[in-house]
Amino acid sequence: MTRAITVRLDEADHAALEKQADQLRIRPGTLARILVHAGLGGDVPGVGSENARTALDRLVRRSQQRPPADAVGLVADARIALEPDR
């Protein structure tokens, strides 16, 4: 079971989160979850921050190597594949 929380960010932090998420080609909420997980990895506050930065840099490099995806086209293809009688 998962539990939801709400995190309030000021405009600058929210913009930075959206920019970094866009670079990684993921949603801002997904990036926030990744950052929370990375931050919870260490026993002492700040211990996981370098690991988080390294992981994010690796994600950015990997996402830049992938071609852009057409989400609408992917959904249309999936619908056709799931309904062969159409």
PDB file of N, CA, C and O in Angstrom, chain B, residues numbered from 101:
ATOM      1  N   MET B 101       0.839  -1.182   0.000  1.00  0.00           N
ATOM      2  CA  MET B 101       0.000   0.000   0.000  1.00  0.00           C
ATOM      3  C   MET B 101       0.886   1.248   0.000  1.00  0.00           C
ATOM      4  O   MET B 101       1.870   1.322   0.736  1.00  0.00           O
ATOM      5  N   THR B 102       0.532   2.208  -0.817  1.00  0.00           N
ATOM      6  CA  THR B 102       1.269   3.472  -0.842  1.00  0.00           C
ATOM      7  C   THR B 102       0.435   4.542  -0.162  1.00  0.00           C
ATOM      8  O   THR B 102      -0.790   4.448  -0.089  1.00  0.00           O
ATOM      9  N   ARG B 103       1.117   5.548   0.329  1.00  0.00           N
ATOM     10  CA  ARG B 103       0.439   6.664   0.984  1.00  0.00           C
ATOM     11  C   ARG B 103       0.874   7.955   0.309  1.00  0.00           C
ATOM     12  O   ARG B 103       2.042   8.120  -0.044  1.00  0.00           O
ATOM     13  N   ALA B 104      -0.049   8.844   0.139  1.00  0.00           N
ATOM     14  CA  ALA B 104       0.238  10.111  -0.539  1.00  0.00           C
ATOM     15  C   ALA B 104       0.539  11.202   0.477  1.00  0.00           C
ATOM     16  O   ALA B 104      -0.003  11.220   1.582  1.00  0.00           O
ATOM     17  N   ILE B 105       1.424  12.116   0.068  1.00  0.00           N
ATOM     18  CA  ILE B 105       1.695  13.314   0.850  1.00  0.00           C
ATOM     19  C   ILE B 105       1.658  14.506  -0.101  1.00  0.00           C
ATOM     20  O   ILE B 105       1.748  14.344  -1.318  1.00  0.00           O
ATOM     21  N   THR B 106       1.529  15.674   0.453  1.00  0.00           N
ATOM     22  CA  THR B 106       1.564  16.893  -0.338  1.00  0.00           C
ATOM     23  C   THR B 106       2.793  17.687   0.065  1.00  0.00           C
ATOM     24  O   THR B 106       3.058  17.877   1.252  1.00  0.00           O
ATOM     25  N   VAL B 107       3.539  18.146  -0.922  1.00  0.00           N
ATOM     26  CA  VAL B 107       4.717  18.964  -0.671  1.00  0.00           C
ATOM     27  C   VAL B 107       4.489  20.297  -1.357  1.00  0.00           C
ATOM     28  O   VAL B 107       4.212  20.345  -2.555  1.00  0.00           O
ATOM     29  N   ARG B 108       4.601  21.366  -0.610  1.00  0.00           N
ATOM     30  CA  ARG B 108       4.428  22.698  -1.185  1.00  0.00           C
ATOM     31  C   ARG B 108       5.790  23.276  -1.534  1.00  0.00           C
ATOM     32  O   ARG B 108       6.710  23.275  -0.717  1.00  0.00           O
ATOM     33  N   LEU B 109       5.904  23.772  -2.763  1.00  0.00           N
ATOM     34  CA  LEU B 109       7.141  24.376  -3.235  1.00  0.00           C
ATOM     35  C   LEU B 109       6.878  25.810  -3.640  1.00  0.00           C
ATOM     36  O   LEU B 109       5.800  26.135  -4.138  1.00  0.00           O
ATOM     37  N   ASP B 110       7.864  26.670  -3.425  1.00  0.00           N
ATOM     38  CA  ASP B 110       7.700  28.028  -3.933  1.00  0.00           C
ATOM     39  C   ASP B 110       7.870  27.998  -5.447  1.00  0.00           C
ATOM     40  O   ASP B 110       8.263  26.975  -6.008  1.00  0.00           O
ATOM     41  N   GLU B 111       7.579  29.100  -6.102  1.00  0.00           N
ATOM     42  CA  GLU B 111       7.590  29.137  -7.567  1.00  0.00           C
ATOM     43  C   GLU B 111       8.947  28.754  -8.148  1.00  0.00           C
ATOM     44  O   GLU B 111       9.015  28.023  -9.136  1.00  0.00           O
ATOM     45  N   ALA B 112      10.028  29.243  -7.542  1.00  0.00           N
ATOM     46  CA  ALA B 112      11.360  28.963  -8.074  1.00  0.00           C
ATOM     47  C   ALA B 112      11.694  27.472  -7.968  1.00  0.00           C
ATOM     48  O   ALA B 112      12.218  26.887  -8.916  1.00  0.00           O
ATOM     49  N   ASP B 113      11.393  26.860  -6.824  1.00  0.00           N
ATOM     50  CA  ASP B 113      11.666  25.430  -6.657  1.00  0.00           C
ATOM     51  C   ASP B 113      10.805  24.589  -7.590  1.00  0.00           C
ATOM     52  O   ASP B 113      11.270  23.598  -8.151  1.00  0.00           O
ATOM     53  N   HIS B 114       9.545  24.990  -7.753  1.00  0.00           N
ATOM     54  CA  HIS B 114       8.651  24.246  -8.637  1.00  0.00           C
ATOM     55  C   HIS B 114       9.132  24.338 -10.081  1.00  0.00           C
ATOM     56  O   HIS B 114       9.114  23.349 -10.813  1.00  0.00           O
ATOM     57  N   ALA B 115       9.562  25.531 -10.483  1.00  0.00           N
ATOM     58  CA  ALA B 115      10.079  25.709 -11.841  1.00  0.00           C
ATOM     59  C   ALA B 115      11.341  24.866 -12.058  1.00  0.00           C
ATOM     60  O   ALA B 115      11.515  24.263 -13.116  1.00  0.00           O
ATOM     61  N   ALA B 116      12.219  24.828 -11.049  1.00  0.00           N
ATOM     62  CA  ALA B 116      13.441  24.023 -11.155  1.00  0.00           C
ATOM     63  C   ALA B 116      13.101  22.538 -11.241  1.00  0.00           C
ATOM     64  O   ALA B 116      13.719  21.801 -12.009  1.00  0.00           O
ATOM     65  N   LEU B 117      12.116  22.100 -10.453  1.00  0.00           N
ATOM     66  CA  LEU B 117      11.686  20.701 -10.489  1.00  0.00           C
ATOM     67  C   LEU B 117      11.127  20.352 -11.869  1.00  0.00           C
ATOM     68  O   LEU B 117      11.465  19.309 -12.429  1.00  0.00           O
ATOM     69  N   GLU B 118      10.281  21.210 -12.415  1.00  0.00           N
ATOM     70  CA  GLU B 118       9.719  20.971 -13.745  1.00  0.00           C
ATOM     71  C   GLU B 118      10.797  20.954 -14.822  1.00  0.00           C
ATOM     72  O   GLU B 118      10.757  20.123 -15.729  1.00  0.00           O
ATOM     73  N   LYS B 119      11.758  21.867 -14.726  1.00  0.00           N
ATOM     74  CA  LYS B 119      12.835  21.930 -15.727  1.00  0.00           C
ATOM     75  C   LYS B 119      13.670  20.653 -15.694  1.00  0.00           C
ATOM     76  O   LYS B 119      13.970  20.068 -16.735  1.00  0.00           O
ATOM     77  N   GLN B 120      14.041  20.229 -14.488  1.00  0.00           N
ATOM     78  CA  GLN B 120      14.861  19.021 -14.383  1.00  0.00           C
ATOM     79  C   GLN B 120      14.070  17.787 -14.806  1.00  0.00           C
ATOM     80  O   GLN B 120      14.619  16.896 -15.455  1.00  0.00           O
ATOM     81  N   ALA B 121      12.783  17.724 -14.446  1.00  0.00           N
ATOM     82  CA  ALA B 121      11.948  16.597 -14.854  1.00  0.00           C
ATOM     83  C   ALA B 121      11.811  16.555 -16.370  1.00  0.00           C
ATOM     84  O   ALA B 121      11.830  15.481 -16.972  1.00  0.00           O
ATOM     85  N   ASP B 122      11.674  17.721 -16.983  1.00  0.00           N
ATOM     86  CA  ASP B 122      11.571  17.789 -18.438  1.00  0.00           C
ATOM     87  C   ASP B 122      12.852  17.282 -19.095  1.00  0.00           C
ATOM     88  O   ASP B 122      12.796  16.577 -20.102  1.00  0.00           O
ATOM     89  N   GLN B 123      13.996  17.634 -18.532  1.00  0.00           N
ATOM     90  CA  GLN B 123      15.275  17.147 -19.062  1.00  0.00           C
ATOM     91  C   GLN B 123      15.364  15.632 -18.966  1.00  0.00           C
ATOM     92  O   GLN B 123      15.948  14.981 -19.833  1.00  0.00           O
ATOM     93  N   LEU B 124      14.785  15.075 -17.910  1.00  0.00           N
ATOM     94  CA  LEU B 124      14.816  13.625 -17.703  1.00  0.00           C
ATOM     95  C   LEU B 124      13.685  12.916 -18.436  1.00  0.00           C
ATOM     96  O   LEU B 124      13.635  11.687 -18.489  1.00  0.00           O
ATOM     97  N   ARG B 125      12.780  13.708 -18.998  1.00  0.00           N
ATOM     98  CA  ARG B 125      11.600  13.177 -19.688  1.00  0.00           C
ATOM     99  C   ARG B 125      10.727  12.333 -18.767  1.00  0.00           C
ATOM    100  O   ARG B 125      10.241  11.263 -19.132  1.00  0.00           O
ATOM    101  N   ILE B 126      10.548  12.863 -17.548  1.00  0.00           N
ATOM    102  CA  ILE B 126       9.639  12.240 -16.580  1.00  0.00           C
ATOM    103  C   ILE B 126       8.759  13.331 -15.998  1.00  0.00           C
ATOM    104  O   ILE B 126       9.026  14.520 -16.172  1.00  0.00           O
ATOM    105  N   ARG B 127       7.715  12.917 -15.310  1.00  0.00           N
ATOM    106  CA  ARG B 127       6.815  13.898 -14.693  1.00  0.00           C
ATOM    107  C   ARG B 127       7.468  14.474 -13.431  1.00  0.00           C
ATOM    108  O   ARG B 127       8.264  13.795 -12.782  1.00  0.00           O
ATOM    109  N   PRO B 128       7.135  15.717 -13.084  1.00  0.00           N
ATOM    110  CA  PRO B 128       7.697  16.323 -11.884  1.00  0.00           C
ATOM    111  C   PRO B 128       7.415  15.500 -10.620  1.00  0.00           C
ATOM    112  O   PRO B 128       8.277  15.411  -9.745  1.00  0.00           O
ATOM    113  N   GLY B 129       6.238  14.906 -10.511  1.00  0.00           N
ATOM    114  CA  GLY B 129       5.925  14.084  -9.347  1.00  0.00           C
ATOM    115  C   GLY B 129       6.822  12.865  -9.241  1.00  0.00           C
ATOM    116  O   GLY B 129       7.203  12.458  -8.143  1.00  0.00           O
ATOM    117  N   THR B 130       7.158  12.283 -10.386  1.00  0.00           N
ATOM    118  CA  THR B 130       8.064  11.128 -10.399  1.00  0.00           C
ATOM    119  C   THR B 130       9.451  11.554  -9.938  1.00  0.00           C
ATOM    120  O   THR B 130      10.084  10.853  -9.148  1.00  0.00           O
ATOM    121  N   LEU B 131       9.929  12.695 -10.423  1.00  0.00           N
ATOM    122  CA  LEU B 131      11.227  13.198  -9.993  1.00  0.00           C
ATOM    123  C   LEU B 131      11.223  13.496  -8.500  1.00  0.00           C
ATOM    124  O   LEU B 131      12.187  13.181  -7.803  1.00  0.00           O
ATOM    125  N   ALA B 132      10.153  14.096  -8.007  1.00  0.00           N
ATOM    126  CA  ALA B 132      10.058  14.384  -6.572  1.00  0.00           C
ATOM    127  C   ALA B 132      10.157  13.093  -5.765  1.00  0.00           C
ATOM    128  O   ALA B 132      10.835  13.053  -4.738  1.00  0.00           O
ATOM    129  N   ARG B 133       9.491  12.050  -6.221  1.00  0.00           N
ATOM    130  CA  ARG B 133       9.539  10.752  -5.531  1.00  0.00           C
ATOM    131  C   ARG B 133      10.962  10.186  -5.556  1.00  0.00           C
ATOM    132  O   ARG B 133      11.430   9.642  -4.556  1.00  0.00           O
ATOM    133  N   ILE B 134      11.654  10.314  -6.703  1.00  0.00           N
ATOM    134  CA  ILE B 134      13.035   9.843  -6.808  1.00  0.00           C
ATOM    135  C   ILE B 134      13.920  10.594  -5.809  1.00  0.00           C
ATOM    136  O   ILE B 134      14.751   9.991  -5.130  1.00  0.00           O
ATOM    137  N   LEU B 135      13.735  11.900  -5.728  1.00  0.00           N
ATOM    138  CA  LEU B 135      14.558  12.704  -4.830  1.00  0.00           C
ATOM    139  C   LEU B 135      14.279  12.367  -3.370  1.00  0.00           C
ATOM    140  O   LEU B 135      15.200  12.339  -2.554  1.00  0.00           O
ATOM    141  N   VAL B 136      13.025  12.114  -3.037  1.00  0.00           N
ATOM    142  CA  VAL B 136      12.687  11.725  -1.663  1.00  0.00           C
ATOM    143  C   VAL B 136      13.338  10.392  -1.333  1.00  0.00           C
ATOM    144  O   VAL B 136      13.929  10.233  -0.265  1.00  0.00           O
ATOM    145  N   HIS B 137      13.229   9.428  -2.253  1.00  0.00           N
ATOM    146  CA  HIS B 137      13.860   8.120  -2.024  1.00  0.00           C
ATOM    147  C   HIS B 137      15.371   8.273  -1.834  1.00  0.00           C
ATOM    148  O   HIS B 137      15.949   7.652  -0.942  1.00  0.00           O
ATOM    149  N   ALA B 138      16.005   9.089  -2.662  1.00  0.00           N
ATOM    150  CA  ALA B 138      17.452   9.286  -2.557  1.00  0.00           C
ATOM    151  C   ALA B 138      17.808   9.936  -1.227  1.00  0.00           C
ATOM    152  O   ALA B 138      18.809   9.581  -0.605  1.00  0.00           O
ATOM    153  N   GLY B 139      16.996  10.877  -0.798  1.00  0.00           N
ATOM    154  CA  GLY B 139      17.253  11.558   0.467  1.00  0.00           C
ATOM    155  C   GLY B 139      17.037  10.678   1.674  1.00  0.00           C
ATOM    156  O   GLY B 139      17.672  10.878   2.709  1.00  0.00           O
ATOM    157  N   LEU B 140      16.152   9.708   1.559  1.00  0.00           N
ATOM    158  CA  LEU B 140      15.886   8.809   2.675  1.00  0.00           C
ATOM    159  C   LEU B 140      16.905   7.681   2.768  1.00  0.00           C
ATOM    160  O   LEU B 140      16.894   6.912   3.729  1.00  0.00           O
ATOM    161  N   GLY B 141      17.784   7.579   1.775  1.00  0.00           N
ATOM    162  CA  GLY B 141      18.751   6.489   1.736  1.00  0.00           C
ATOM    163  C   GLY B 141      19.828   6.574   2.803  1.00  0.00           C
ATOM    164  O   GLY B 141      20.389   5.543   3.175  1.00  0.00           O
ATOM    165  N   GLY B 142      20.143   7.769   3.314  1.00  0.00           N
ATOM    166  CA  GLY B 142      21.207   7.923   4.302  1.00  0.00           C
ATOM    167  C   GLY B 142      20.661   8.116   5.705  1.00  0.00           C
ATOM    168  O   GLY B 142      19.532   8.574   5.884  1.00  0.00           O
ATOM    169  N   ASP B 143      21.458   7.768   6.688  1.00  0.00           N
ATOM    170  CA  ASP B 143      21.050   7.938   8.085  1.00  0.00           C
ATOM    171  C   ASP B 143      21.203   9.379   8.553  1.00  0.00           C
ATOM    172  O   ASP B 143      20.476   9.834   9.437  1.00  0.00           O
ATOM    173  N   VAL B 144      22.155  10.096   7.954  1.00  0.00           N
ATOM    174  CA  VAL B 144      22.420  11.464   8.347  1.00  0.00           C
ATOM    175  C   VAL B 144      21.953  12.381   7.229  1.00  0.00           C
ATOM    176  O   VAL B 144      22.259  12.118   6.066  1.00  0.00           O
ATOM    177  N   PRO B 145      21.213  13.460   7.540  1.00  0.00           N
ATOM    178  CA  PRO B 145      20.775  14.369   6.477  1.00  0.00           C
ATOM    179  C   PRO B 145      21.952  14.852   5.641  1.00  0.00           C
ATOM    180  O   PRO B 145      22.993  15.235   6.173  1.00  0.00           O
ATOM    181  N   GLY B 146      21.774  14.828   4.347  1.00  0.00           N
ATOM    182  CA  GLY B 146      22.805  15.300   3.430  1.00  0.00           C
ATOM    183  C   GLY B 146      23.708  14.202   2.917  1.00  0.00           C
ATOM    184  O   GLY B 146      24.416  14.410   1.932  1.00  0.00           O
ATOM    185  N   VAL B 147      23.711  13.030   3.553  1.00  0.00           N
ATOM    186  CA  VAL B 147      24.595  11.957   3.108  1.00  0.00           C
ATOM    187  C   VAL B 147      24.225  11.493   1.714  1.00  0.00           C
ATOM    188  O   VAL B 147      25.109  11.238   0.896  1.00  0.00           O
ATOM    189  N   GLY B 148      22.929  11.377   1.422  1.00  0.00           N
ATOM    190  CA  GLY B 148      22.498  10.884   0.123  1.00  0.00           C
ATOM    191  C   GLY B 148      22.496  11.928  -0.967  1.00  0.00           C
ATOM    192  O   GLY B 148      22.225  11.597  -2.122  1.00  0.00           O
ATOM    193  N   SER B 149      22.789  13.182  -0.649  1.00  0.00           N
ATOM    194  CA  SER B 149      22.669  14.239  -1.651  1.00  0.00           C
ATOM    195  C   SER B 149      23.646  14.057  -2.810  1.00  0.00           C
ATOM    196  O   SER B 149      23.282  14.310  -3.958  1.00  0.00           O
ATOM    197  N   GLU B 150      24.866  13.629  -2.540  1.00  0.00           N
ATOM    198  CA  GLU B 150      25.821  13.414  -3.628  1.00  0.00           C
ATOM    199  C   GLU B 150      25.392  12.229  -4.480  1.00  0.00           C
ATOM    200  O   GLU B 150      25.514  12.263  -5.704  1.00  0.00           O
ATOM    201  N   ASN B 151      24.891  11.185  -3.836  1.00  0.00           N
ATOM    202  CA  ASN B 151      24.395  10.041  -4.584  1.00  0.00           C
ATOM    203  C   ASN B 151      23.198  10.449  -5.446  1.00  0.00           C
ATOM    204  O   ASN B 151      23.067   9.998  -6.584  1.00  0.00           O
ATOM    205  N   ALA B 152      22.340  11.289  -4.910  1.00  0.00           N
ATOM    206  CA  ALA B 152      21.173  11.754  -5.661  1.00  0.00           C
ATOM    207  C   ALA B 152      21.624  12.555  -6.883  1.00  0.00           C
ATOM    208  O   ALA B 152      21.082  12.371  -7.973  1.00  0.00           O
ATOM    209  N   ARG B 153      22.606  13.438  -6.716  1.00  0.00           N
ATOM    210  CA  ARG B 153      23.105  14.255  -7.824  1.00  0.00           C
ATOM    211  C   ARG B 153      23.720  13.351  -8.899  1.00  0.00           C
ATOM    212  O   ARG B 153      23.493  13.558 -10.091  1.00  0.00           O
ATOM    213  N   THR B 154      24.492  12.357  -8.479  1.00  0.00           N
ATOM    214  CA  THR B 154      25.107  11.423  -9.425  1.00  0.00           C
ATOM    215  C   THR B 154      24.039  10.650 -10.185  1.00  0.00           C
ATOM    216  O   THR B 154      24.132  10.479 -11.401  1.00  0.00           O
ATOM    217  N   ALA B 155      23.021  10.183  -9.459  1.00  0.00           N
ATOM    218  CA  ALA B 155      21.935   9.429 -10.092  1.00  0.00           C
ATOM    219  C   ALA B 155      21.171  10.302 -11.082  1.00  0.00           C
ATOM    220  O   ALA B 155      20.826   9.849 -12.173  1.00  0.00           O
ATOM    221  N   LEU B 156      20.906  11.551 -10.705  1.00  0.00           N
ATOM    222  CA  LEU B 156      20.196  12.456 -11.612  1.00  0.00           C
ATOM    223  C   LEU B 156      21.029  12.753 -12.863  1.00  0.00           C
ATOM    224  O   LEU B 156      20.505  12.775 -13.976  1.00  0.00           O
ATOM    225  N   ASP B 157      22.319  12.979 -12.668  1.00  0.00           N
ATOM    226  CA  ASP B 157      23.186  13.219 -13.828  1.00  0.00           C
ATOM    227  C   ASP B 157      23.177  12.023 -14.766  1.00  0.00           C
ATOM    228  O   ASP B 157      23.159  12.189 -15.986  1.00  0.00           O
ATOM    229  N   ARG B 158      23.189  10.812 -14.204  1.00  0.00           N
ATOM    230  CA  ARG B 158      23.148   9.590 -15.014  1.00  0.00           C
ATOM    231  C   ARG B 158      21.817   9.490 -15.755  1.00  0.00           C
ATOM    232  O   ARG B 158      21.786   9.111 -16.926  1.00  0.00           O
ATOM    233  N   LEU B 159      20.708   9.830 -15.074  1.00  0.00           N
ATOM    234  CA  LEU B 159      19.391   9.798 -15.720  1.00  0.00           C
ATOM    235  C   LEU B 159      19.314  10.798 -16.873  1.00  0.00           C
ATOM    236  O   LEU B 159      18.757  10.496 -17.928  1.00  0.00           O
ATOM    237  N   VAL B 160      19.877  11.990 -16.667  1.00  0.00           N
ATOM    238  CA  VAL B 160      19.861  13.006 -17.729  1.00  0.00           C
ATOM    239  C   VAL B 160      20.631  12.499 -18.935  1.00  0.00           C
ATOM    240  O   VAL B 160      20.156  12.615 -20.064  1.00  0.00           O
ATOM    241  N   ARG B 161      21.825  11.931 -18.713  1.00  0.00           N
ATOM    242  CA  ARG B 161      22.612  11.412 -19.841  1.00  0.00           C
ATOM    243  C   ARG B 161      21.859  10.315 -20.581  1.00  0.00           C
ATOM    244  O   ARG B 161      21.840  10.295 -21.811  1.00  0.00           O
ATOM    245  N   ARG B 162      21.235   9.396 -19.833  1.00  0.00           N
ATOM    246  CA  ARG B 162      20.496   8.301 -20.464  1.00  0.00           C
ATOM    247  C   ARG B 162      19.293   8.820 -21.232  1.00  0.00           C
ATOM    248  O   ARG B 162      19.012   8.343 -22.331  1.00  0.00           O
ATOM    249  N   SER B 163      18.577   9.790 -20.672  1.00  0.00           N
ATOM    250  CA  SER B 163      17.377  10.290 -21.345  1.00  0.00           C
ATOM    251  C   SER B 163      17.737  11.057 -22.613  1.00  0.00           C
ATOM    252  O   SER B 163      16.960  11.072 -23.567  1.00  0.00           O
ATOM    253  N   GLN B 164      18.889  11.684 -22.633  1.00  0.00           N
ATOM    254  CA  GLN B 164      19.306  12.426 -23.822  1.00  0.00           C
ATOM    255  C   GLN B 164      19.722  11.499 -24.955  1.00  0.00           C
ATOM    256  O   GLN B 164      19.754  11.920 -26.111  1.00  0.00           O
ATOM    257  N   GLN B 165      20.038  10.261 -24.651  1.00  0.00           N
ATOM    258  CA  GLN B 165      20.424   9.296 -25.669  1.00  0.00           C
ATOM    259  C   GLN B 165      19.208   8.683 -26.352  1.00  0.00           C
ATOM    260  O   GLN B 165      19.326   8.122 -27.441  1.00  0.00           O
ATOM    261  N   ARG B 166      18.049   8.784 -25.725  1.00  0.00           N
ATOM    262  CA  ARG B 166      16.845   8.187 -26.286  1.00  0.00           C
ATOM    263  C   ARG B 166      16.151   9.173 -27.213  1.00  0.00           C
ATOM    264  O   ARG B 166      16.124  10.373 -26.938  1.00  0.00           O
ATOM    265  N   PRO B 167      15.589   8.670 -28.313  1.00  0.00           N
ATOM    266  CA  PRO B 167      14.850   9.575 -29.205  1.00  0.00           C
ATOM    267  C   PRO B 167      13.548  10.019 -28.536  1.00  0.00           C
ATOM    268  O   PRO B 167      13.001   9.287 -27.711  1.00  0.00           O
ATOM    269  N   PRO B 168      13.053  11.191 -28.877  1.00  0.00           N
ATOM    270  CA  PRO B 168      11.784  11.644 -28.309  1.00  0.00           C
ATOM    271  C   PRO B 168      10.664  10.677 -28.694  1.00  0.00           C
ATOM    272  O   PRO B 168      10.644  10.139 -29.801  1.00  0.00           O
ATOM    273  N   ALA B 169       9.751  10.471 -27.779  1.00  0.00           N
ATOM    274  CA  ALA B 169       8.636   9.553 -28.024  1.00  0.00           C
ATOM    275  C   ALA B 169       7.366  10.350 -28.321  1.00  0.00           C
ATOM    276  O   ALA B 169       7.138  11.416 -27.750  1.00  0.00           O
ATOM    277  N   ASP B 170       6.552   9.815 -29.220  1.00  0.00           N
ATOM    278  CA  ASP B 170       5.259  10.408 -29.547  1.00  0.00           C
ATOM    279  C   ASP B 170       4.207   9.677 -28.721  1.00  0.00           C
ATOM    280  O   ASP B 170       3.755   8.597 -29.101  1.00  0.00           O
ATOM    281  N   ALA B 171       3.817  10.267 -27.588  1.00  0.00           N
ATOM    282  CA  ALA B 171       2.891   9.605 -26.672  1.00  0.00           C
ATOM    283  C   ALA B 171       1.552   9.299 -27.335  1.00  0.00           C
ATOM    284  O   ALA B 171       0.989   8.226 -27.119  1.00  0.00           O
ATOM    285  N   VAL B 172       1.041  10.218 -28.129  1.00  0.00           N
ATOM    286  CA  VAL B 172      -0.248  10.001 -28.794  1.00  0.00           C
ATOM    287  C   VAL B 172      -0.145   8.835 -29.772  1.00  0.00           C
ATOM    288  O   VAL B 172      -1.044   7.996 -29.836  1.00  0.00           O
ATOM    289  N   GLY B 173       0.931   8.780 -30.522  1.00  0.00           N
ATOM    290  CA  GLY B 173       1.137   7.682 -31.459  1.00  0.00           C
ATOM    291  C   GLY B 173       1.271   6.342 -30.749  1.00  0.00           C
ATOM    292  O   GLY B 173       0.747   5.331 -31.217  1.00  0.00           O
ATOM    293  N   LEU B 174       1.979   6.333 -29.611  1.00  0.00           N
ATOM    294  CA  LEU B 174       2.136   5.093 -28.839  1.00  0.00           C
ATOM    295  C   LEU B 174       0.789   4.585 -28.334  1.00  0.00           C
ATOM    296  O   LEU B 174       0.516   3.386 -28.379  1.00  0.00           O
ATOM    297  N   VAL B 175      -0.043   5.493 -27.857  1.00  0.00           N
ATOM    298  CA  VAL B 175      -1.369   5.096 -27.370  1.00  0.00           C
ATOM    299  C   VAL B 175      -2.221   4.574 -28.524  1.00  0.00           C
ATOM    300  O   VAL B 175      -2.903   3.559 -28.380  1.00  0.00           O
ATOM    301  N   ALA B 176      -2.188   5.258 -29.666  1.00  0.00           N
ATOM    302  CA  ALA B 176      -2.962   4.812 -30.834  1.00  0.00           C
ATOM    303  C   ALA B 176      -2.511   3.422 -31.276  1.00  0.00           C
ATOM    304  O   ALA B 176      -3.343   2.565 -31.572  1.00  0.00           O
ATOM    305  N   ASP B 177      -1.208   3.197 -31.324  1.00  0.00           N
ATOM    306  CA  ASP B 177      -0.685   1.872 -31.693  1.00  0.00           C
ATOM    307  C   ASP B 177      -1.116   0.801 -30.698  1.00  0.00           C
ATOM    308  O   ASP B 177      -1.467  -0.311 -31.091  1.00  0.00           O
ATOM    309  N   ALA B 178      -1.088   1.134 -29.422  1.00  0.00           N
ATOM    310  CA  ALA B 178      -1.490   0.178 -28.391  1.00  0.00           C
ATOM    311  C   ALA B 178      -2.982  -0.166 -28.521  1.00  0.00           C
ATOM    312  O   ALA B 178      -3.370  -1.324 -28.369  1.00  0.00           O
ATOM    313  N   ARG B 179      -3.805   0.839 -28.802  1.00  0.00           N
ATOM    314  CA  ARG B 179      -5.243   0.580 -28.975  1.00  0.00           C
ATOM    315  C   ARG B 179      -5.486  -0.344 -30.168  1.00  0.00           C
ATOM    316  O   ARG B 179      -6.300  -1.264 -30.098  1.00  0.00           O
ATOM    317  N   ILE B 180      -4.784  -0.093 -31.237  1.00  0.00           N
ATOM    318  CA  ILE B 180      -4.933  -0.959 -32.428  1.00  0.00           C
ATOM    319  C   ILE B 180      -4.498  -2.380 -32.096  1.00  0.00           C
ATOM    320  O   ILE B 180      -5.154  -3.344 -32.489  1.00  0.00           O
ATOM    321  N   ALA B 181      -3.403  -2.504 -31.379  1.00  0.00           N
ATOM    322  CA  ALA B 181      -2.886  -3.836 -31.023  1.00  0.00           C
ATOM    323  C   ALA B 181      -3.853  -4.586 -30.097  1.00  0.00           C
ATOM    324  O   ALA B 181      -3.966  -5.810 -30.167  1.00  0.00           O
ATOM    325  N   LEU B 182      -4.546  -3.843 -29.233  1.00  0.00           N
ATOM    326  CA  LEU B 182      -5.464  -4.485 -28.289  1.00  0.00           C
ATOM    327  C   LEU B 182      -6.818  -4.801 -28.907  1.00  0.00           C
ATOM    328  O   LEU B 182      -7.555  -5.629 -28.374  1.00  0.00           O
ATOM    329  N   GLU B 183      -7.162  -4.158 -30.022  1.00  0.00           N
ATOM    330  CA  GLU B 183      -8.440  -4.379 -30.686  1.00  0.00           C
ATOM    331  C   GLU B 183      -8.194  -4.812 -32.134  1.00  0.00           C
ATOM    332  O   GLU B 183      -8.410  -4.024 -33.054  1.00  0.00           O
ATOM    333  N   PRO B 184      -7.751  -6.039 -32.344  1.00  0.00           N
ATOM    334  CA  PRO B 184      -7.415  -6.466 -33.718  1.00  0.00           C
ATOM    335  C   PRO B 184      -8.616  -6.556 -34.673  1.00  0.00           C
ATOM    336  O   PRO B 184      -8.428  -6.562 -35.889  1.00  0.00           O
ATOM    337  N   ASP B 185      -9.842  -6.624 -34.144  1.00  0.00           N
ATOM    338  CA  ASP B 185     -11.043  -6.736 -34.993  1.00  0.00           C
ATOM    339  C   ASP B 185     -11.455  -5.406 -35.596  1.00  0.00           C
ATOM    340  O   ASP B 185     -12.342  -5.375 -36.450  1.00  0.00           O
ATOM    341  N   ARG B 186     -10.865  -4.349 -35.196  1.00  0.00           N
ATOM    342  CA  ARG B 186     -11.239  -3.014 -35.670  1.00  0.00           C
ATOM    343  C   ARG B 186     -10.776  -2.729 -37.044  1.00  0.00           C
ATOM    344  O   ARG B 186     -11.022  -1.642 -37.566  1.00  0.00           O
TER     345      ARG B 186
END
